[in-house]
């Protein structure tokens, strides 16, 4: 429904289904504060009422994410409780008879603690043993805890890097990774069966209250200790850190959970000169110093950048609210501070671990690394140049986790990553981990400083060695009821009307991950893409450029990824060639009319 609603009671403006959903909440088993808020929206903001009730918030393959508030299309105690009941039902079907254990964590967002406690209570009321973190913790620690405690599942209440109005609910399986087939679809089916809040077991009957409480065990410091020990073992060159222990590190948790683990881990790695950005050190769901608490955004890193400049630091690192994404800044050869993007950070990290393991004599013939299909292909070049297998998977760390599980008896996982500022070193957890990444990236900076150069100079050297790859991302937001339809129409248009040329270069390959088919547009040859279905299109150009189109799985956005590359003759040519690649990307964007 796309008209403005002048009056809630005027049927010509109010879709019947929306009105029915509103009435269920006004007359059902909902608390009075919720009902009063609905009445207030009815009187003062009917458009917002429509947005809140025009659909049921979809439990997707990763769980829930949305704006907090009353309504079926919002994150609130009722949508969280119904999702948890569905997930609990699936766990009980999958593991009949035995004890089921789940771990539950939350980030620094407003209401996250309340949502985590609701999750724990509903799980416990369903006879499931719950390990609930005593206070906020990073998402990667939740993944680690699932494996460490032998849990069958887990939940973290977070909306990652989204603005303060959002919250969410990410569901995990027994390997510590997010849900993948068949469990993702099966959990969704169970959640969809929960049609009323009365279907939810909110708590045990009073006579069993004590038994209910014993099913929830608080965890915290012991798990922190186990995590720190695991992350410390990822260090490759502790002897170099000993020489460069006073490396000037600036770290910002951007009001999130990273403050709980990162400073202590850096200390245990041996770093003695760490400056915390005090303005962003306190966990705060209002994120008062930023618009988007995302290290991908220059604005979120700006306070840290000023601090790094002031003290002439060696590296700046920032993590998002649930500490699964990491952003860094370092100085270029001219002494200017540069925010390093996710692809560049991944290139540096992958190369470091591959090179360091070889240099240390600990590399194995069956070593493997994993990246996503929209992450720079420069990583493939580096892996091939070092005789290391590199796998490409769909976007999302759950697919990296799934591949590790598939290969763990025959291949040795080293590192995985994606362009959206995610890295996962080692396989003791199965989700992106900015906490350990901060430590490894700091070790990398120390290693390069010990050689008399910066990480950025190392990056330029890699461009000379493997080719200069440059990437760019455009996200187009389509909000509201019409948004998803518009995104689907854009994808269908590209699918049916594949461009013959882009920026003057012939399109030589079309990769359609929805159809799981690749096609050589010059010869007509077709082949199967051996990955699960996903609504992604990739155009490969004759000049080596690659354009990927992909609707976001967690936000009302369609994302376009651009990758171009050329040779870099020497470090002295960096600025000139970089500008040429920027121009090529801009010409592609212009040609596609984005």
Protein Blocks (a to p, Z undefined) as FASTA:
>chain_A
ZZdcfbfklmklmcfklmmmmmmmmmmccdfklmmmmmmmmmmmmmlmmmmmmpccdddf
kbpaddededjkbccfklmmmmmmmmmmmmmmmmghiacdddddddfbehklmmmmmmmm
mmmmnopacdddfbdcdfklmmmmmmmnopabdcdddehjacfkbccdddddfkopacdd
fklmmmmmmmmmmmbfklpcfbacfklmmmmmmmpccdfklmmmmmmmmmmmmpmblmlm
mmmmmpccdddeehpaklmmmmmmmmmnopabdcddfklmpgcfklmmbmblcfkbmklm
mmmmmmmmmnopabdcdddfkopaccdddddfkopacdddfklmmmmmmmmmmmmmmmno
pacfkbccdddfkbcfklmmmmmmnopacddddedjklmmmmmmmmmmmpccfbdcdfko
pacedjkbccdcfklmmmmmmmmmmmmmmnopafklmmmmmmmmnopadddddddddehj
klmmmmmmmmmmmmmmccfbgghiacfbdcdfklopacdfknopacdddbdddddddddd
fkopacdddddfkbccdddddddddddfbfklmmmmmmmmmmmmmmmmmmnoZZ
